[in-house]
């Protein structure tokens, strides 16, 4: 498991998700994830990983599962490092 994966799972479990859910499970279906919790996830992703979440990123597909959250974070952090590296 990687660091991002572990952090995402820890965050979700600390906020009441049952510990026995698969990374690909629809969090809205298995854990009763609400729209309020979805916004908490978005805010946490922005702050914890220091990445901006733009309005066009606010798609259910980006935040539906642990896999999709991790993929979103990894895509944004890799694009930020490429951008930063290109500026040097």
VEXLUMDO-835401 format. One record per residue: residue in one letter; y, z, x of N, C-alpha, C, O in turn. Coordinates in nm, 3 decimals, always signed. Example, Ala and Ser with C-alpha at 12.3 -4.5 7.8 and 13.67 -1.06 7.14 Angstrom:
<nodes>
 res     n.v     n.w     n.u    ca.v    ca.w    ca.u     c.v     c.w     c.u     o.v     o.w     o.u
   A  -0.569  +0.780  +1.319  -0.450  +0.780  +1.230  -0.330  +0.780  +1.320  -0.332  +0.846  +1.424
   S  -0.225  +0.708  +1.285  -0.106  +0.714  +1.367  +0.003  +0.787  +1.290  +0.114  +0.804  +1.341
</nodes>
This chain:
<nodes>
 res     n.v     n.w     n.u    ca.v    ca.w    ca.u     c.v     c.w     c.u     o.v     o.w     o.u
   X  -0.119  +0.000  +0.084  +0.000  +0.000  +0.000  +0.125  +0.000  +0.088  +0.125  +0.057  +0.197
   X  +0.230  -0.064  +0.041  +0.351  -0.065  +0.120  +0.453  +0.036  +0.069  +0.435  +0.095  -0.038
   X  +0.555  +0.055  +0.144  +0.658  +0.155  +0.116  +0.725  +0.130  -0.020  +0.742  +0.224  -0.098
   X  +0.761  +0.008  -0.048  +0.828  -0.023  -0.175  +0.736  +0.011  -0.292  +0.779  +0.076  -0.387
   X  +0.612  -0.031  -0.284  +0.514  -0.002  -0.389  +0.503  +0.149  -0.413  +0.509  +0.194  -0.527
   X  +0.487  +0.224  -0.306  +0.472  +0.369  -0.318  +0.596  +0.433  -0.382  +0.584  +0.521  -0.467
   X  +0.713  +0.388  -0.342  +0.837  +0.443  -0.397  +0.853  +0.411  -0.546  +0.895  +0.497  -0.623
   X  +0.819  +0.289  -0.585  +0.830  +0.249  -0.726  +0.734  +0.332  -0.810  +0.775  +0.386  -0.913
   X  +0.609  +0.343  -0.769  +0.511  +0.423  -0.845  +0.555  +0.569  -0.855  +0.546  +0.630  -0.961
   X  +0.601  +0.624  -0.745  +0.646  +0.764  -0.744  +0.761  +0.784  -0.843  +0.760  +0.879  -0.920
   X  +0.858  +0.694  -0.841  +0.972  +0.704  -0.932  +0.924  +0.702  -1.077  +0.967  +0.786  -1.157
   X  +0.837  +0.609  -1.111  +0.790  +0.596  -1.249  +0.710  +0.719  -1.294  +0.728  +0.767  -1.406
   X  +0.623  +0.768  -1.209  +0.541  +0.884  -1.243  +0.628  +1.009  -1.258  +0.605  +1.090  -1.347
   X  +0.726  +1.024  -1.171  +0.817  +1.139  -1.180  +0.897  +1.137  -1.311  +0.945  +1.241  -1.356
   X  +0.911  +1.021  -1.369  +0.987  +1.010  -1.494  +0.898  +0.999  -1.617  +0.943  +0.957  -1.724
   X  +0.772  +1.036  -1.603  +0.687  +1.050  -1.718  +0.583  +0.944  -1.744  +0.508  +0.953  -1.842
   X  +0.576  +0.843  -1.659  +0.470  +0.743  -1.677  +0.337  +0.810  -1.643  +0.329  +0.888  -1.549
   X  +0.233  +0.779  -1.720  +0.101  +0.835  -1.687  +0.056  +0.781  -1.551  +0.080  +0.665  -1.518
   X  -0.009  +0.865  -1.473  -0.049  +0.827  -1.337  -0.156  +0.718  -1.334  -0.170  +0.649  -1.233
   X  -0.230  +0.703  -1.441  -0.338  +0.605  -1.444  -0.294  +0.473  -1.507  -0.342  +0.437  -1.614
   X  -0.206  +0.403  -1.443  -0.171  +0.269  -1.489  -0.182  +0.174  -1.371  -0.154  +0.211  -1.257
   X  -0.223  +0.053  -1.400  -0.241  -0.047  -1.294  -0.107  -0.111  -1.261  -0.015  -0.114  -1.343
   X  -0.096  -0.160  -1.141  +0.030  -0.220  -1.096  +0.073  -0.339  -1.180  +0.192  -0.368  -1.190
   X  -0.023  -0.409  -1.240  +0.009  -0.526  -1.321  +0.029  -0.494  -1.468  +0.065  -0.583  -1.546
   X  +0.007  -0.369  -1.507  +0.021  -0.331  -1.648  +0.165  -0.346  -1.696  +0.260  -0.321  -1.621
   X  +0.179  -0.386  -1.820  +0.309  -0.393  -1.886  +0.354  -0.251  -1.913  +0.296  -0.183  -1.998
   X  +0.456  -0.204  -1.842  +0.502  -0.066  -1.853  +0.554  -0.033  -1.993  +0.550  +0.082  -2.035
   X  +0.603  -0.134  -2.062  +0.653  -0.110  -2.198  +0.537  -0.085  -2.294  +0.551  -0.011  -2.391
   X  +0.422  -0.146  -2.267  +0.306  -0.131  -2.354  +0.225  -0.006  -2.321  +0.189  +0.069  -2.411
   X  +0.195  +0.017  -2.193  +0.107  +0.128  -2.156  +0.178  +0.263  -2.149  +0.116  +0.366  -2.174
   X  +0.304  +0.262  -2.117  +0.374  +0.389  -2.100  +0.484  +0.413  -2.199  +0.555  +0.514  -2.191
   X  +0.500  +0.321  -2.291  +0.607  +0.338  -2.389  +0.745  +0.335  -2.325  +0.837  +0.402  -2.372
   X  +0.759  +0.258  -2.220  +0.887  +0.247  -2.150  +0.995  +0.203  -2.248  +0.979  +0.105  -2.321
   X  +1.105  +0.275  -2.249  +1.216  +0.246  -2.340  +1.324  +0.166  -2.267  +1.321  +0.151  -2.145
   X  +1.417  +0.115  -2.345  +1.528  +0.041  -2.284  +1.614  +0.133  -2.198  +1.670  +0.088  -2.098
   X  +1.624  +0.260  -2.235  +1.699  +0.355  -2.154  +1.631  +0.375  -2.018  +1.697  +0.376  -1.915
   X  +1.500  +0.390  -2.020  +1.427  +0.404  -1.895  +1.436  +0.277  -1.812  +1.444  +0.283  -1.690
   X  +1.436  +0.164  -1.877  +1.450  +0.036  -1.805  +1.583  +0.033  -1.729  +1.589  -0.013  -1.615
   X  +1.688  +0.081  -1.792  +1.819  +0.084  -1.725  +1.820  +0.186  -1.611  +1.887  +0.165  -1.510
   X  +1.745  +0.296  -1.627  +1.733  +0.392  -1.518  +1.662  +0.330  -1.398  +1.697  +0.355  -1.283
   X  +1.562  +0.248  -1.427  +1.491  +0.177  -1.319  +1.587  +0.085  -1.246  +1.590  +0.082  -1.123
   X  +1.665  +0.009  -1.321  +1.761  -0.084  -1.261  +1.860  -0.008  -1.173  +1.886  -0.048  -1.059
   X  +1.915  +0.101  -1.224  +2.012  +0.181  -1.148  +1.947  +0.238  -1.023  +2.006  +0.238  -0.915
   X  +1.824  +0.288  -1.037  +1.753  +0.343  -0.922  +1.728  +0.235  -0.816  +1.748  +0.259  -0.697
   X  +1.685  +0.117  -0.859  +1.661  +0.007  -0.764  +1.790  -0.023  -0.687  +1.786  -0.039  -0.565
   X  +1.901  -0.031  -0.756  +2.029  -0.059  -0.690  +2.062  +0.047  -0.586  +2.098  +0.014  -0.473
   X  +2.050  +0.171  -0.624  +2.089  +0.282  -0.535  +1.987  +0.307  -0.424  +2.023  +0.320  -0.308
   X  +1.860  +0.312  -0.461  +1.756  +0.349  -0.364  +1.734  +0.241  -0.258  +1.711  +0.272  -0.141
   X  +1.742  +0.116  -0.299  +1.717  +0.007  -0.206  +1.845  -0.063  -0.162  +1.842  -0.159  -0.084
   X  +1.958  -0.014  -0.212  +2.089  -0.067  -0.176  +2.098  -0.218  -0.196  +2.140  -0.292  -0.107
   X  +2.058  -0.261  -0.315  +2.067  -0.402  -0.349  +2.138  -0.416  -0.484  +2.113  -0.338  -0.576
   X  +2.225  -0.513  -0.495  +2.291  -0.535  -0.624  +2.196  -0.600  -0.723  +2.120  -0.691  -0.687
   X  +2.201  -0.554  -0.846  +2.126  -0.618  -0.953  +2.230  -0.685  -1.042  +2.309  -0.619  -1.110
   X  +2.229  -0.817  -1.040  +2.328  -0.894  -1.115  +2.286  -0.909  -1.260  +2.170  -0.885  -1.295
   X  +2.378  -0.949  -1.343  +2.350  -0.966  -1.485  +2.234  -1.063  -1.508  +2.151  -1.040  -1.595
   X  +2.228  -1.170  -1.430  +2.120  -1.268  -1.450  +1.985  -1.217  -1.397  +1.883  -1.281  -1.421
   X  +1.984  -1.103  -1.327  +1.859  -1.040  -1.282  +1.798  -0.953  -1.392  +1.680  -0.916  -1.383
   X  +1.875  -0.920  -1.493  +1.832  -0.828  -1.597  +1.740  -0.898  -1.697  +1.770  -0.908  -1.816
   X  +1.629  -0.945  -1.646  +1.526  -1.009  -1.728  +1.405  -0.918  -1.730  +1.370  -0.855  -1.630
   X  +1.341  -0.912  -1.844  +1.223  -0.828  -1.859  +1.117  -0.862  -1.755  +1.046  -0.773  -1.708
   X  +1.107  -0.986  -1.719  +1.005  -1.027  -1.621  +1.025  -0.960  -1.484  +0.928  -0.945  -1.409
   X  +1.147  -0.920  -1.451  +1.173  -0.854  -1.324  +1.136  -0.706  -1.324  +1.118  -0.647  -1.218
   X  +1.123  -0.646  -1.443  +1.105  -0.502  -1.451  +0.990  -0.460  -1.544  +0.983  -0.345  -1.586
   X  +0.900  -0.552  -1.575  +0.792  -0.526  -1.671  +0.676  -0.446  -1.611  +0.610  -0.371  -1.683
   X  +0.651  -0.459  -1.481  +0.537  -0.394  -1.417  +0.575  -0.350  -1.276  +0.680  -0.388  -1.223
   X  +0.489  -0.269  -1.217  +0.512  -0.229  -1.078  +0.515  -0.353  -0.990  +0.600  -0.366  -0.903
   X  +0.422  -0.445  -1.014  +0.418  -0.569  -0.936  +0.548  -0.647  -0.947  +0.600  -0.696  -0.846
   X  +0.601  -0.660  -1.067  +0.724  -0.739  -1.084  +0.845  -0.669  -1.025  +0.934  -0.734  -0.970
   X  +0.850  -0.536  -1.035  +0.961  -0.461  -0.975  +0.956  -0.476  -0.824  +1.059  -0.502  -0.761
   X  +0.837  -0.460  -0.765  +0.823  -0.475  -0.620  +0.859  -0.616  -0.574  +0.927  -0.633  -0.473
   X  +0.813  -0.716  -0.648  +0.845  -0.855  -0.613  +0.995  -0.879  -0.618  +1.051  -0.946  -0.531
   X  +1.061  -0.824  -0.719  +1.206  -0.839  -0.729  +1.275  -0.773  -0.610  +1.361  -0.834  -0.546
   X  +1.237  -0.650  -0.579  +1.298  -0.578  -0.466  +1.274  -0.653  -0.337  +1.366  -0.672  -0.258
   X  +1.149  -0.697  -0.314  +1.117  -0.768  -0.190  +1.193  -0.899  -0.180  +1.236  -0.937  -0.071
   X  +1.210  -0.969  -0.291  +1.284  -1.095  -0.285  +1.431  -1.071  -0.253  +1.493  -1.148  -0.179
   X  +1.486  -0.965  -0.309  +1.628  -0.936  -0.283  +1.651  -0.879  -0.145  +1.751  -0.912  -0.081
   X  +1.561  -0.793  -0.096  +1.581  -0.736  +0.037  +1.556  -0.842  +0.145  +1.623  -0.841  +0.249
   X  +1.461  -0.933  +0.123  +1.438  -1.038  +0.222  +1.554  -1.137  +0.223  +1.591  -1.187  +0.330
   X  +1.612  -1.166  +0.108  +1.725  -1.259  +0.105  +1.850  -1.194  +0.164  +1.933  -1.262  +0.223
   X  +1.864  -1.062  +0.148  +1.978  -0.992  +0.208  +1.965  -0.990  +0.360  +2.066  -1.007  +0.430
   X  +1.844  -0.970  +0.413  +1.828  -0.967  +0.559  +1.851  -1.105  +0.619  +1.904  -1.117  +0.729
   X  +1.810  -1.211  +0.546  +1.835  -1.347  +0.592  +1.985  -1.375  +0.593  +2.037  -1.434  +0.687
   X  +2.054  -1.333  +0.488  +2.198  -1.352  +0.480  +2.269  -1.276  +0.590  +2.358  -1.330  +0.656
   X  +2.230  -1.150  +0.611  +2.292  -1.068  +0.714  +2.265  -1.125  +0.852  +2.356  -1.133  +0.935
   X  +2.143  -1.166  +0.877  +2.107  -1.223  +1.006  +2.184  -1.352  +1.031  +2.226  -1.379  +1.144
   X  +2.203  -1.431  +0.929  +2.275  -1.557  +0.943  +2.421  -1.540  +0.974  +2.484  -1.631  +1.027
   X  +2.477  -1.422  +0.942  +2.619  -1.398  +0.967  +2.646  -1.356  +1.110  +2.760  -1.362  +1.155
   X  +2.546  -1.315  +1.181  +2.567  -1.264  +1.317  +2.586  -1.374  +1.416  +2.605  -1.348  +1.535
</nodes>
